[in-house]
Amino acid sequence: MAAAASSTDRPGALDITQRLTEICGPPFARFAGPADEVAGRAARWVAVPGSPHAAAEVLRLAARHDLTVVPRGAGTKIDWGAAPEQVDILLDTGRLAGIGHQPVGAPVAEVGAGTPLRAVQATLERTGQRLAVDAPSPGATVGGVLAAGEAGPLRHRHGAPCDQLVGLRYLTAEGELVSAGGGVPGLDLARLLCGSQGALGVLVSATLRVQPVPASRLWVSRPVWTPLEVHDLVRAILAARLDPAAIELDLPGDARPRPRIRPDDPAAAARARHPSMAGRARVPSRAGSLVVLLEGGPADAAERAERLVALLDGEATVTHSPPPWWRRYPFAPGDTALRIEVPITDLHAAVYALRDAAGAPVPVRGSAGLGVVHAALPGSLPADRVASILAAVRGVLLARKGRCVVLSAPPTVRRAVDLWGELTGLPRLRAAKAHLDPHHRLAPGRLPGGG
């Protein structure tokens, strides 16, 4: 932080502050404080523009003085991804908020990037509608959800929030306001802003599909012990055509010695012959859960829940509320947080590979019906140990067209490991960066792949 403090004494720093104050208003521009960091990188100024025009002026000011800009929503995922090379201006989108006026029952809603997702849902719910967006980060803004590529359980049926975009407004590094979608071309390019961590543009607003709130929601839960068991159950659930809204998995990380298999239990013996044995040497000391969300009319949802309970051999329970872990990540602050994406037929192999590499079960949670899960490694693990785990897991995933990404990690780990692994879309991202931000002023180094 000392470097950040001394930077305010450079010639021109007060002039920049004064100009930011003129653009944003006296309460909304200041020198950065101790909490104004991006993945550990300290900022010099914080600007909170009150309109897209004001945000554009901040970007033009930065361009004139060759300053870098990093957008920030609620800051719930500000430590995700790579640390930017430099943060001159932290552009807070909190005042770029609100919901556009739409007729009641309209199929879409335009939402300001700085609007908290829960505020959008509360507003829409009063008219019996919702966004099919349930990102896990409490307090997250719509822009932050899109910029981080974050999605929750409802992605199983409705896709990720970026898949539900029908329009997007954003600012380029030069302060040009671009509108895409709604009959205007450019939405494919605009979609690249999803998951770009603010390195391609500053999101101003998003137009998303809206749908009626389901009349009934039922959660069907079944205890599970092993990834192979999860694989078999998910395959059976999908084959039954029950139209689930979500299929979520929670596997605990605490472990105990694996129970001895009885010689008169051929089914258990067959499962034990799975190719990955090291990760099965220890099993969790408590059962995990596989939970299916069913939405629809009361009679229809109840009938499908009854069929699902029968399919799960009577071990399942039905509730009208989710389990406590629903829509929560398995990692805590300070952990090394991983996201694993793999075809669902190979999800169990990926979890076994992670257990093998770590030497014990690790917490895993996420969308088992899509093969997208999150996992947590203890923050106390040395960087070289994390690197070896990543290498082993990525080796298994590579042959299965999967990937493992480090979302966040302690600083020593973040600096030492490859956060991204293989990136098939990297050339397209770099081309978009060259087009939208040729001088690398927006969150430099923050883009997946280091752009």
C-alpha positions as CSV (number, residue, x, y, z in Angstrom):
1,M,0.0,0.0,0.0
2,A,3.0,2.3,0.5
3,A,3.5,2.5,-3.3
4,A,-0.1,3.4,-3.8
5,A,0.1,6.2,-1.3
6,S,3.3,7.7,-2.7
7,S,1.8,7.6,-6.2
8,T,-0.7,10.3,-5.2
9,D,2.1,12.7,-4.8
10,R,3.2,12.5,-8.4
11,P,2.8,15.7,-10.5
12,G,-0.7,15.8,-11.9
13,A,-2.3,13.5,-9.3
14,L,-4.4,16.4,-7.8
15,D,-5.4,17.6,-11.2
16,I,-6.6,14.1,-12.1
17,T,-8.6,14.0,-8.8
18,Q,-10.1,17.4,-9.5
19,R,-11.2,16.3,-13.0
20,L,-12.7,13.1,-11.7
21,T,-14.6,15.1,-9.1
22,E,-16.0,17.4,-11.8
23,I,-17.1,14.4,-13.8
24,C,-18.6,12.3,-11.0
25,G,-19.5,14.8,-8.4
26,P,-17.7,15.7,-5.1
27,P,-18.7,12.6,-3.1
28,F,-18.0,10.2,-5.9
29,A,-14.3,10.6,-6.7
30,R,-11.4,10.2,-4.3
31,F,-7.9,8.8,-3.8
32,A,-8.1,5.0,-3.3
33,G,-8.0,3.5,0.2
34,P,-6.7,0.2,1.6
35,A,-9.8,-1.7,0.5
36,D,-9.6,-0.6,-3.1
37,E,-7.7,-3.5,-4.5
38,V,-8.1,-5.8,-7.4
39,A,-6.8,-9.3,-6.8
40,G,-4.2,-7.7,-4.4
41,R,-3.3,-4.8,-6.8
42,A,-3.8,-1.4,-5.2
43,A,-5.7,1.3,-7.1
44,R,-4.8,5.0,-7.2
45,W,-8.2,6.6,-7.6
46,V,-11.8,5.5,-7.3
47,A,-14.5,7.1,-9.6
48,V,-18.2,6.4,-9.3
49,P,-19.8,7.9,-12.3
50,G,-23.6,8.6,-12.2
51,S,-24.4,8.0,-15.8
52,P,-23.1,6.3,-19.0
53,H,-22.0,9.7,-20.2
54,A,-20.0,10.3,-17.0
55,A,-18.4,6.9,-17.2
56,A,-17.4,7.6,-20.8
57,E,-15.8,10.9,-19.6
58,V,-13.8,8.9,-17.0
59,L,-12.5,6.6,-19.8
60,R,-11.6,9.5,-22.0
61,L,-9.7,11.2,-19.2
62,A,-7.8,8.0,-18.6
63,A,-7.0,7.7,-22.3
64,R,-5.7,11.3,-22.4
65,H,-3.4,10.6,-19.5
66,D,-2.5,7.0,-20.4
67,L,-4.1,5.6,-17.2
68,T,-5.5,2.1,-16.7
69,V,-9.1,1.5,-15.7
70,V,-10.6,-1.5,-13.9
71,P,-14.4,-1.7,-13.5
72,R,-15.8,-2.8,-10.2
73,G,-19.4,-3.8,-9.3
74,A,-20.1,-4.9,-5.7
75,G,-16.6,-6.3,-5.5
76,T,-17.9,-9.8,-4.6
77,K,-15.5,-11.4,-7.1
78,I,-12.8,-8.7,-7.2
79,D,-10.2,-11.3,-6.2
80,W,-11.1,-13.7,-9.0
81,G,-8.7,-14.2,-11.9
82,A,-5.3,-12.7,-12.5
83,A,-4.1,-9.5,-10.8
84,P,-4.1,-6.6,-13.3
85,E,-0.7,-5.2,-14.2
86,Q,-1.7,-1.8,-12.9
87,V,-4.8,-0.1,-11.5
88,D,-4.9,3.6,-11.9
89,I,-8.7,4.3,-11.8
90,L,-11.1,1.9,-10.2
91,L,-14.4,2.6,-12.0
92,D,-17.2,1.7,-9.6
93,T,-20.5,1.0,-11.5
94,G,-22.7,1.3,-8.4
95,R,-24.6,4.3,-9.8
96,L,-25.1,2.8,-13.2
97,A,-28.1,1.0,-11.7
98,G,-31.9,0.6,-12.3
99,I,-34.4,-1.3,-14.3
100,G,-35.6,0.1,-17.6
101,H,-39.4,0.7,-17.9
102,Q,-41.0,-2.2,-19.6
103,P,-44.7,-3.2,-19.8
104,V,-45.9,-5.7,-17.2
105,G,-45.3,-9.1,-18.6
106,A,-42.7,-8.0,-21.1
107,P,-40.4,-10.9,-22.1
108,V,-37.2,-8.9,-21.5
109,A,-35.8,-6.4,-19.0
110,E,-33.0,-3.9,-19.4
111,V,-30.9,-3.7,-16.2
112,G,-28.2,-1.3,-15.3
113,A,-24.8,-3.0,-14.8
114,G,-24.5,-1.7,-11.2
115,T,-27.9,-3.1,-10.1
116,P,-27.7,-5.8,-7.4
117,L,-29.1,-9.0,-8.8
118,R,-31.3,-9.5,-5.7
119,A,-32.8,-6.0,-6.2
120,V,-33.7,-7.0,-9.8
121,Q,-35.4,-10.2,-8.6
122,A,-37.3,-8.4,-5.9
123,T,-38.6,-5.9,-8.3
124,L,-39.6,-8.4,-10.9
125,E,-41.2,-10.7,-8.4
126,R,-43.8,-8.1,-7.6
127,T,-45.2,-8.7,-11.1
128,G,-44.8,-12.5,-10.9
129,Q,-41.6,-12.6,-13.0
130,R,-38.0,-13.3,-12.5
131,L,-34.6,-13.6,-14.2
132,A,-33.5,-17.2,-14.5
133,V,-30.2,-16.0,-13.0
134,D,-29.1,-17.3,-9.5
135,A,-25.4,-16.5,-9.2
136,P,-24.0,-17.6,-5.8
137,S,-22.2,-14.4,-4.8
138,P,-24.3,-12.5,-2.3
139,G,-24.8,-8.9,-3.2
140,A,-23.4,-9.4,-6.7
141,T,-24.4,-6.9,-9.4
142,V,-25.7,-7.9,-12.8
143,G,-22.6,-6.4,-14.5
144,G,-20.4,-8.3,-12.1
145,V,-22.1,-11.6,-12.7
146,L,-21.7,-11.1,-16.5
147,A,-18.1,-9.8,-16.3
148,A,-17.1,-12.8,-14.2
149,G,-19.0,-15.4,-16.2
150,E,-20.8,-16.5,-13.0
151,A,-23.8,-18.8,-13.1
152,G,-25.8,-20.8,-10.5
153,P,-27.9,-23.9,-10.4
154,L,-30.5,-22.7,-12.9
155,R,-28.0,-22.8,-15.7
156,H,-28.9,-26.4,-16.1
157,R,-32.2,-25.5,-17.8
158,H,-31.8,-21.9,-18.8
159,G,-28.1,-21.6,-19.5
160,A,-25.6,-19.1,-18.0
161,P,-26.6,-15.4,-17.7
162,C,-24.6,-14.6,-20.8
163,D,-26.7,-17.2,-22.8
164,Q,-29.8,-15.2,-21.8
165,L,-28.6,-11.9,-23.1
166,V,-30.6,-10.3,-25.9
167,G,-28.9,-6.9,-25.7
168,L,-25.9,-5.2,-24.2
169,R,-24.6,-1.7,-23.8
170,Y,-20.9,-1.1,-23.0
171,L,-18.1,1.4,-23.2
172,T,-14.9,0.8,-25.1
173,A,-11.5,1.9,-23.6
174,E,-11.8,5.2,-25.6
175,G,-15.2,6.0,-24.0
176,E,-17.4,5.1,-27.0
177,L,-20.8,3.8,-26.0
178,V,-21.7,0.6,-28.0
179,S,-25.2,-0.9,-28.2
180,A,-25.6,-4.5,-29.4
181,G,-28.6,-6.7,-29.8
182,G,-32.2,-5.7,-30.2
183,G,-31.8,-5.6,-34.0
184,V,-28.4,-3.9,-33.8
185,P,-25.5,-6.1,-34.9
186,G,-22.5,-6.9,-32.6
187,L,-24.1,-9.1,-30.0
188,D,-21.6,-12.0,-30.7
189,L,-18.7,-9.6,-30.0
190,A,-20.4,-8.1,-27.0
191,R,-20.9,-11.6,-25.5
192,L,-17.1,-11.9,-25.3
193,L,-17.3,-9.4,-22.4
194,C,-18.9,-12.2,-20.4
195,G,-16.0,-13.6,-18.3
196,S,-13.6,-11.0,-19.5
197,Q,-13.2,-9.5,-16.0
198,G,-13.7,-6.0,-17.4
199,A,-10.7,-6.2,-19.8
200,L,-12.7,-5.7,-23.0
201,G,-15.2,-3.0,-22.0
202,V,-17.1,-1.4,-19.2
203,L,-20.6,-2.9,-19.0
204,V,-23.4,-0.2,-18.8
205,S,-26.6,-2.2,-19.1
206,A,-27.8,-5.7,-20.1
207,T,-31.1,-6.7,-21.6
208,L,-32.0,-10.2,-20.4
209,R,-34.9,-12.6,-20.9
210,V,-37.6,-12.6,-18.2
211,Q,-39.9,-15.4,-17.4
212,P,-42.9,-16.1,-15.0
213,V,-42.1,-17.2,-11.5
214,P,-42.8,-21.0,-11.3
215,A,-45.9,-21.8,-9.3
216,S,-44.2,-24.7,-7.5
217,R,-40.6,-25.6,-6.7
218,L,-39.6,-28.9,-5.2
219,W,-36.1,-30.1,-4.2
220,V,-35.5,-33.8,-4.3
221,S,-32.4,-34.9,-2.3
222,R,-30.5,-38.1,-2.2
223,P,-27.4,-39.0,-0.2
224,V,-24.4,-40.0,-2.2
225,W,-20.9,-41.2,-1.2
226,T,-18.8,-41.6,-4.3
227,P,-18.3,-39.8,-7.7
228,L,-19.1,-43.0,-9.5
229,E,-22.4,-43.3,-7.7
230,V,-23.2,-39.7,-8.8
231,H,-22.3,-40.5,-12.4
232,D,-24.8,-43.4,-12.4
233,L,-27.6,-41.4,-10.8
234,V,-27.2,-38.4,-13.0
235,R,-27.3,-40.6,-16.1
236,A,-30.5,-42.2,-14.8
237,I,-32.1,-38.9,-14.0
238,L,-31.4,-37.4,-17.4
239,A,-32.6,-40.5,-19.2
240,A,-35.9,-40.3,-17.3
241,R,-36.8,-37.0,-19.0
242,L,-38.1,-35.3,-15.8
243,D,-37.2,-31.8,-17.1
244,P,-35.2,-30.8,-14.1
245,A,-34.4,-27.1,-13.6
246,A,-31.2,-28.0,-11.8
247,I,-29.1,-31.0,-10.8
248,E,-26.6,-30.0,-8.1
249,L,-24.0,-32.0,-6.2
250,D,-22.3,-31.4,-2.9
251,L,-19.5,-33.7,-1.9
252,P,-17.7,-33.0,1.4
253,G,-14.0,-32.8,1.8
254,D,-13.5,-34.3,5.3
255,A,-12.3,-37.9,5.0
256,R,-12.0,-41.2,6.9
257,P,-10.5,-44.5,6.0
258,R,-12.5,-46.3,3.3
259,P,-14.7,-49.1,4.8
260,R,-13.5,-52.6,3.9
261,I,-15.5,-54.2,1.1
262,R,-17.2,-57.5,2.1
263,P,-16.3,-60.4,-0.2
264,D,-20.0,-61.2,-0.5
265,D,-20.9,-57.8,-2.0
266,P,-20.1,-58.1,-5.7
267,A,-21.7,-54.7,-6.5
268,A,-19.3,-52.9,-4.2
269,A,-16.4,-54.9,-5.4
270,A,-17.2,-54.0,-9.0
271,R,-17.3,-50.3,-8.1
272,A,-14.0,-50.6,-6.4
273,R,-12.4,-51.7,-9.6
274,H,-12.8,-48.2,-11.0
275,P,-9.5,-47.2,-12.8
276,S,-8.8,-44.5,-10.3
277,M,-8.1,-46.1,-7.0
278,A,-5.9,-43.7,-5.1
279,G,-8.7,-41.2,-4.7
280,R,-11.0,-43.9,-3.3
281,A,-8.6,-44.9,-0.5
282,R,-10.4,-42.4,1.7
283,V,-14.0,-41.5,1.6
284,P,-15.9,-38.6,3.2
285,S,-16.9,-39.1,6.8
286,R,-20.4,-38.0,5.9
287,A,-22.6,-38.5,2.9
288,G,-22.7,-35.9,0.2
289,S,-26.0,-34.9,-1.5
290,L,-27.3,-35.0,-5.0
291,V,-30.3,-32.6,-5.3
292,V,-32.7,-32.1,-8.2
293,L,-34.8,-29.0,-8.5
294,L,-38.2,-29.5,-10.2
295,E,-40.2,-26.4,-11.3
296,G,-43.7,-26.1,-12.8
297,G,-47.3,-26.3,-11.8
298,P,-48.1,-27.9,-8.4
299,A,-49.6,-31.1,-9.7
300,D,-47.0,-31.5,-12.5
301,A,-44.0,-30.9,-10.2
302,A,-45.4,-33.3,-7.5
303,E,-45.9,-36.0,-10.1
304,R,-42.4,-35.7,-11.4
305,A,-41.0,-35.6,-7.9
306,E,-42.8,-38.9,-7.1
307,R,-41.3,-40.5,-10.2
308,L,-37.9,-39.2,-9.2
309,V,-38.1,-40.6,-5.7
310,A,-39.1,-44.0,-7.1
311,L,-36.1,-43.8,-9.6
312,L,-33.8,-43.1,-6.7
313,D,-34.7,-46.3,-4.9
314,G,-36.7,-44.7,-2.1
315,E,-33.7,-43.1,-0.5
316,A,-34.7,-39.6,-1.6
317,T,-36.6,-36.9,0.3
318,V,-38.7,-34.0,-1.1
319,T,-38.8,-30.5,0.4
320,H,-40.1,-27.1,-0.6
321,S,-36.9,-25.4,0.2
322,P,-33.3,-25.9,-0.9
323,P,-30.5,-27.4,1.3
324,P,-28.3,-24.9,3.2
325,W,-25.4,-25.3,0.7
326,W,-27.6,-24.6,-2.4
327,R,-26.2,-21.7,-4.5
328,R,-23.1,-21.5,-2.3
329,Y,-19.5,-22.1,-3.3
330,P,-17.5,-24.8,-1.5
331,F,-14.5,-22.5,-0.9
332,A,-13.9,-19.8,1.7
333,P,-11.8,-16.7,1.6
334,G,-8.1,-17.7,1.5
335,D,-8.7,-21.0,-0.2
336,T,-7.5,-21.9,-3.7
337,A,-10.8,-21.9,-5.6
338,L,-11.1,-24.1,-8.7
339,R,-13.7,-24.5,-11.5
340,I,-13.8,-27.7,-13.4
341,E,-15.7,-28.1,-16.6
342,V,-15.9,-31.5,-18.3
343,P,-18.5,-33.6,-20.2
344,I,-20.9,-35.1,-17.7
345,T,-19.9,-38.6,-18.7
346,D,-16.4,-37.8,-17.3
347,L,-17.2,-35.7,-14.2
348,H,-16.6,-38.7,-11.9
349,A,-13.1,-39.2,-13.5
350,A,-12.3,-35.5,-12.9
351,V,-13.3,-35.7,-9.3
352,Y,-11.3,-38.9,-8.8
353,A,-8.3,-37.3,-10.5
354,L,-8.6,-34.3,-8.1
355,R,-8.7,-36.7,-5.1
356,D,-5.8,-38.6,-6.4
357,A,-3.7,-35.5,-6.9
358,A,-4.6,-34.0,-3.5
359,G,-4.3,-37.3,-1.6
360,A,-7.7,-37.0,0.0
361,P,-11.3,-35.9,-0.8
362,V,-11.7,-32.2,-1.4
363,P,-15.0,-30.2,-1.2
364,V,-16.7,-30.3,-4.6
365,R,-20.0,-28.6,-5.4
366,G,-21.9,-27.6,-8.5
367,S,-23.9,-28.5,-11.5
368,A,-23.5,-32.3,-11.9
369,G,-26.0,-32.3,-14.7
370,L,-23.7,-30.1,-16.8
371,G,-20.3,-31.2,-15.6
372,V,-19.5,-27.8,-14.1
373,V,-18.4,-27.9,-10.5
374,H,-16.3,-25.9,-8.1
375,A,-13.7,-27.3,-5.7
376,A,-11.6,-25.9,-2.8
377,L,-7.9,-26.5,-1.9
378,P,-6.7,-25.3,1.5
379,G,-5.0,-21.9,1.4
380,S,-2.2,-23.4,3.4
381,L,-1.0,-25.6,0.6
382,P,2.3,-24.4,-0.8
383,A,2.3,-23.0,-4.4
384,D,4.4,-25.9,-5.8
385,R,1.9,-28.4,-4.3
386,V,-1.0,-26.6,-5.9
387,A,0.9,-26.5,-9.2
388,S,1.4,-30.3,-9.1
389,I,-2.3,-30.9,-8.4
390,L,-3.3,-28.7,-11.2
391,A,-0.9,-30.4,-13.6
392,A,-2.3,-33.8,-12.7
393,V,-5.9,-32.8,-13.0
394,R,-5.4,-31.0,-16.2
395,G,-3.6,-33.9,-17.7
396,V,-6.7,-36.1,-17.0
397,L,-9.1,-33.4,-18.3
398,L,-7.2,-32.7,-21.5
399,A,-8.0,-36.2,-22.8
400,R,-11.6,-35.7,-21.9
401,K,-12.1,-32.2,-23.4
402,G,-12.3,-30.6,-20.0
403,R,-10.5,-27.8,-18.2
404,C,-9.7,-26.7,-14.7
405,V,-9.4,-22.9,-13.9
406,V,-8.1,-21.3,-10.8
407,L,-10.7,-18.6,-9.9
408,S,-8.9,-17.2,-6.8
409,A,-6.0,-18.1,-4.7
410,P,-3.6,-16.7,-2.1
411,P,-1.1,-14.3,-3.6
412,T,1.9,-16.7,-3.5
413,V,-0.2,-19.3,-5.3
414,R,-1.6,-16.8,-7.8
415,R,1.8,-15.7,-8.8
416,A,3.3,-19.2,-9.2
417,V,0.6,-21.2,-11.1
418,D,-1.0,-21.1,-14.5
419,L,-4.5,-19.9,-13.6
420,W,-6.1,-20.8,-16.9
421,G,-4.6,-23.9,-18.4
422,E,-5.6,-24.7,-22.0
423,L,-7.8,-21.9,-23.6
424,T,-9.3,-22.9,-26.9
425,G,-10.9,-19.4,-27.5
426,L,-7.7,-17.4,-26.7
427,P,-7.1,-16.2,-30.3
428,R,-10.6,-14.8,-30.4
429,L,-10.2,-13.1,-27.1
430,R,-7.0,-11.5,-28.1
431,A,-8.5,-10.3,-31.4
432,A,-11.4,-8.7,-29.4
433,K,-8.9,-7.0,-27.1
434,A,-6.9,-5.6,-30.0
435,H,-10.2,-4.2,-31.5
436,L,-11.8,-2.8,-28.3
437,D,-8.7,-1.9,-26.3
438,P,-5.7,-1.6,-28.5
439,H,-3.6,0.3,-26.0
440,H,-4.4,-2.2,-23.1
441,R,-5.8,0.4,-20.8
442,L,-8.7,-1.7,-19.5
443,A,-7.7,-4.1,-16.7
444,P,-4.4,-5.0,-18.4
445,G,-3.3,-8.6,-17.6
446,R,-6.8,-9.5,-16.3
447,L,-8.2,-11.1,-19.4
448,P,-8.1,-14.9,-19.4
449,G,-4.8,-15.8,-21.0
450,G,-3.1,-12.6,-19.6
451,G,-4.3,-10.0,-22.2
